Amino acid sequence: MNVFTPLSFLVLLGFAVFPLAFLIAALLDAVLRQALWQALDKFTLD
């Protein structure tokens, strides 16, 4: 029983971290796309 506790903890940690990492990736993607569109707008205005 004592051997499986760290494994289950790691599994729970993985399930907790994966959505968080996905959320961070989505936020970064949105920010980078907004910056890209702003850069394109500046490029087309010039």
N, CA, C and O atoms as a printed pandas DataFrame, in Angstrom:
     atom_number atom_name residue_name chain_id  residue_number  x_coord  y_coord  z_coord
0              1         N          MET        A               1    0.831   -1.202    0.000
1              2        CA          MET        A               1    0.000    0.000    0.000
2              3         C          MET        A               1    0.874    1.264    0.000
3              4         O          MET        A               1    0.561    2.263   -0.648
4              5         N          ASN        A               2    1.963    1.182    0.740
5              6        CA          ASN        A               2    2.834    2.349    0.837
6              7         C          ASN        A               2    3.558    2.639   -0.473
7              8         O          ASN        A               2    3.940    3.778   -0.743
8              9         N          VAL        A               3    3.745    1.590   -1.290
9             10        CA          VAL        A               3    4.474    1.756   -2.546
10            11         C          VAL        A               3    3.606    2.471   -3.592
11            12         O          VAL        A               3    4.121    3.211   -4.430
12            13         N          PHE        A               4    2.287    2.243   -3.537
13            14        CA          PHE        A               4    1.401    2.794   -4.562
14            15         C          PHE        A               4    0.979    4.229   -4.262
15            16         O          PHE        A               4    0.412    4.897   -5.127
16            17         N          THR        A               5    1.246    4.711   -3.052
17            18        CA          THR        A               5    0.804    6.056   -2.690
18            19         C          THR        A               5    1.497    7.148   -3.508
19            20         O          THR        A               5    0.814    8.045   -4.004
20            21         N          PRO        A               6    2.831    7.111   -3.672
21            22        CA          PRO        A               6    3.468    8.143   -4.499
22            23         C          PRO        A               6    3.000    8.097   -5.953
23            24         O          PRO        A               6    2.875    9.131   -6.610
24            25         N          LEU        A               7    2.744    6.879   -6.445
25            26        CA          LEU        A               7    2.294    6.740   -7.826
26            27         C          LEU        A               7    0.927    7.384   -8.017
27            28         O          LEU        A               7    0.711    8.127   -8.974
28            29         N          SER        A               8    0.004    7.094   -7.098
29            30        CA          SER        A               8   -1.327    7.695   -7.193
30            31         C          SER        A               8   -1.237    9.209   -7.015
31            32         O          SER        A               8   -1.987    9.956   -7.643
32            33         N          PHE        A               9   -0.325    9.658   -6.164
33            34        CA          PHE        A               9   -0.127   11.095   -5.978
34            35         C          PHE        A               9    0.363   11.741   -7.273
35            36         O          PHE        A               9   -0.091   12.821   -7.651
36            37         N          LEU        A              10    1.292   11.070   -7.942
37            38        CA          LEU        A              10    1.806   11.592   -9.211
38            39         C          LEU        A              10    0.708   11.622  -10.274
39            40         O          LEU        A              10    0.641   12.548  -11.082
40            41         N          VAL        A              11   -0.154   10.596  -10.264
41            42        CA          VAL        A              11   -1.260   10.559  -11.227
42            43         C          VAL        A              11   -2.228   11.709  -10.966
43            44         O          VAL        A              11   -2.665   12.386  -11.897
44            45         N          LEU        A              12   -2.557   11.925   -9.694
45            46        CA          LEU        A              12   -3.444   13.037   -9.338
46            47         C          LEU        A              12   -2.794   14.370   -9.692
47            48         O          LEU        A              12   -3.456   15.288  -10.177
48            49         N          LEU        A              13   -1.493   14.463   -9.445
49            50        CA          LEU        A              13   -0.768   15.688   -9.777
50            51         C          LEU        A              13   -0.794   15.926  -11.291
51            52         O          LEU        A              13   -0.962   17.056  -11.751
52            53         N          GLY        A              14   -0.624   14.840  -12.055
53            54        CA          GLY        A              14   -0.675   14.954  -13.510
54            55         C          GLY        A              14   -2.035   15.422  -14.003
55            56         O          GLY        A              14   -2.132   16.260  -14.899
56            57         N          PHE        A              15   -3.093   14.866  -13.400
57            58        CA          PHE        A              15   -4.443   15.269  -13.789
58            59         C          PHE        A              15   -4.728   16.713  -13.394
59            60         O          PHE        A              15   -5.537   17.384  -14.034
60            61         N          ALA        A              16   -4.064   17.194  -12.339
61            62        CA          ALA        A              16   -4.265   18.578  -11.908
62            63         C          ALA        A              16   -3.452   19.540  -12.767
63            64         O          ALA        A              16   -3.901   20.648  -13.060
64            65         N          VAL        A              17   -2.240   19.111  -13.174
65            66        CA          VAL        A              17   -1.336   19.996  -13.907
66            67         C          VAL        A              17   -1.690   20.084  -15.386
67            68         O          VAL        A              17   -1.507   21.133  -16.005
68            69         N          PHE        A              18   -2.200   18.984  -15.963
69            70        CA          PHE        A              18   -2.461   18.960  -17.398
70            71         C          PHE        A              18   -3.472   20.024  -17.844
71            72         O          PHE        A              18   -3.205   20.727  -18.818
72            73         N          PRO        A              19   -4.643   20.172  -17.160
73            74        CA          PRO        A              19   -5.563   21.240  -17.578
74            75         C          PRO        A              19   -4.962   22.622  -17.372
75            76         O          PRO        A              19   -5.218   23.543  -18.148
76            77         N          LEU        A              20   -4.156   22.763  -16.313
77            78        CA          LEU        A              20   -3.516   24.054  -16.051
78            79         C          LEU        A              20   -2.534   24.396  -17.166
79            80         O          LEU        A              20   -2.498   25.531  -17.639
80            81         N          ALA        A              21   -1.739   23.415  -17.584
81            82        CA          ALA        A              21   -0.792   23.630  -18.678
82            83         C          ALA        A              21   -1.541   23.933  -19.984
83            84         O          ALA        A              21   -1.106   24.773  -20.772
84            85         N          PHE        A              22   -2.671   23.242  -20.205
85            86        CA          PHE        A              22   -3.470   23.484  -21.403
86            87         C          PHE        A              22   -4.037   24.906  -21.386
87            88         O          PHE        A              22   -4.068   25.583  -22.414
88            89         N          LEU        A              23   -4.491   25.353  -20.193
89            90        CA          LEU        A              23   -5.037   26.700  -20.051
90            91         C          LEU        A              23   -3.959   27.746  -20.308
91            92         O          LEU        A              23   -4.200   28.745  -20.984
92            93         N          ILE        A              24   -2.758   27.506  -19.757
93            94        CA          ILE        A              24   -1.646   28.441  -19.966
94            95         C          ILE        A              24   -1.258   28.499  -21.443
95            96         O          ILE        A              24   -0.966   29.571  -21.972
96            97         N          ALA        A              25   -1.258   27.339  -22.105
97            98        CA          ALA        A              25   -0.920   27.306  -23.529
98            99         C          ALA        A              25   -1.961   28.066  -24.348
99           100         O          ALA        A              25   -1.618   28.772  -25.297
100          101         N          ALA        A              26   -3.235   27.920  -23.978
101          102        CA          ALA        A              26   -4.305   28.631  -24.683
102          103         C          ALA        A              26   -4.180   30.136  -24.471
103          104         O          ALA        A              26   -4.369   30.914  -25.407
104          105         N          LEU        A              27   -3.864   30.547  -23.246
105          106        CA          LEU        A              27   -3.695   31.973  -22.958
106          107         C          LEU        A              27   -2.499   32.536  -23.725
107          108         O          LEU        A              27   -2.582   33.621  -24.301
108          109         N          LEU        A              28   -1.395   31.801  -23.732
109          110        CA          LEU        A              28   -0.218   32.252  -24.466
110          111         C          LEU        A              28   -0.515   32.353  -25.956
111          112         O          LEU        A              28   -0.076   33.290  -26.623
112          113         N          ASP        A              29   -1.269   31.374  -26.479
113          114        CA          ASP        A              29   -1.633   31.380  -27.890
114          115         C          ASP        A              29   -2.475   32.614  -28.218
115          116         O          ASP        A              29   -2.265   33.260  -29.245
116          117         N          ALA        A              30   -3.433   32.939  -27.337
117          118        CA          ALA        A              30   -4.294   34.103  -27.563
118          119         C          ALA        A              30   -3.472   35.388  -27.519
119          120         O          ALA        A              30   -3.659   36.276  -28.350
120          121         N          VAL        A              31   -2.563   35.487  -26.549
121          122        CA          VAL        A              31   -1.739   36.697  -26.422
122          123         C          VAL        A              31   -0.817   36.852  -27.629
123          124         O          VAL        A              31   -0.661   37.952  -28.160
124          125         N          LEU        A              32   -0.206   35.742  -28.059
125          126        CA          LEU        A              32    0.702   35.804  -29.204
126          127         C          LEU        A              32   -0.054   36.159  -30.483
127          128         O          LEU        A              32    0.451   36.910  -31.317
128          129         N          ARG        A              33   -1.261   35.621  -30.635
129          130        CA          ARG        A              33   -2.048   35.961  -31.833
130          131         C          ARG        A              33   -2.449   37.425  -31.822
131          132         O          ARG        A              33   -2.440   38.080  -32.864
132          133         N          GLN        A              34   -2.806   37.952  -30.632
133          134        CA          GLN        A              34   -3.179   39.369  -30.535
134          135         C          GLN        A              34   -1.980   40.247  -30.882
135          136         O          GLN        A              34   -2.117   41.240  -31.596
136          137         N          ALA        A              35   -0.796   39.875  -30.371
137          138        CA          ALA        A              35    0.421   40.633  -30.676
138          139         C          ALA        A              35    0.742   40.554  -32.165
139          140         O          ALA        A              35    1.184   41.531  -32.770
140          141         N          LEU        A              36    0.510   39.367  -32.752
141          142        CA          LEU        A              36    0.769   39.194  -34.179
142          143         C          LEU        A              36   -0.165   40.070  -35.016
143          144         O          LEU        A              36    0.264   40.693  -35.987
144          145         N          TRP        A              37   -1.462   40.114  -34.629
145          146        CA          TRP        A              37   -2.409   40.949  -35.356
146          147         C          TRP        A              37   -2.070   42.429  -35.199
147          148         O          TRP        A              37   -2.220   43.204  -36.144
148          149         N          GLN        A              38   -1.611   42.826  -34.001
149          150        CA          GLN        A              38   -1.218   44.226  -33.793
150          151         C          GLN        A              38   -0.007   44.567  -34.657
151          152         O          GLN        A              38    0.070   45.649  -35.238
152          153         N          ALA        A              39    0.938   43.628  -34.734
153          154        CA          ALA        A              39    2.119   43.849  -35.568
154          155         C          ALA        A              39    1.722   43.945  -37.044
155          156         O          ALA        A              39    2.262   44.771  -37.780
156          157         N          LEU        A              40    0.779   43.102  -37.472
157          158        CA          LEU        A              40    0.313   43.156  -38.856
158          159         C          LEU        A              40   -0.415   44.466  -39.134
159          160         O          LEU        A              40   -0.273   45.040  -40.214
160          161         N          ASP        A              41   -1.200   44.943  -38.157
161          162        CA          ASP        A              41   -1.892   46.218  -38.330
162          163         C          ASP        A              41   -0.901   47.368  -38.466
163          164         O          ASP        A              41   -1.075   48.256  -39.301
164          165         N          LYS        A              42    0.144   47.343  -37.635
165          166        CA          LYS        A              42    1.160   48.391  -37.728
166          167         C          LYS        A              42    1.873   48.318  -39.080
167          168         O          LYS        A              42    2.176   49.346  -39.685
168          169         N          PHE        A              43    2.137   47.100  -39.544
169          170        CA          PHE        A              43    2.841   46.921  -40.808
170          171         C          PHE        A              43    1.987   47.418  -41.975
171          172         O          PHE        A              43    2.505   48.022  -42.914
172          173         N          THR        A              44    0.680   47.163  -41.915
173          174        CA          THR        A              44   -0.189   47.585  -43.015
174          175         C          THR        A              44   -0.455   49.086  -42.952
175          176         O          THR        A              44   -0.670   49.713  -43.989
176          177         N          LEU        A              45   -0.446   49.678  -41.746
177          178        CA          LEU        A              45   -0.635   51.120  -41.624
178          179         C          LEU        A              45    0.575   51.871  -42.169
179          180         O          LEU        A              45    0.434   52.933  -42.775
180          181         N          ASP        A              46    1.757   51.318  -41.950
181          182        CA          ASP        A              46    2.971   51.949  -42.495
182          183         C          ASP        A              46    3.060   51.657  -43.985
183          184         O          ASP        A              46    4.004   52.092  -44.645
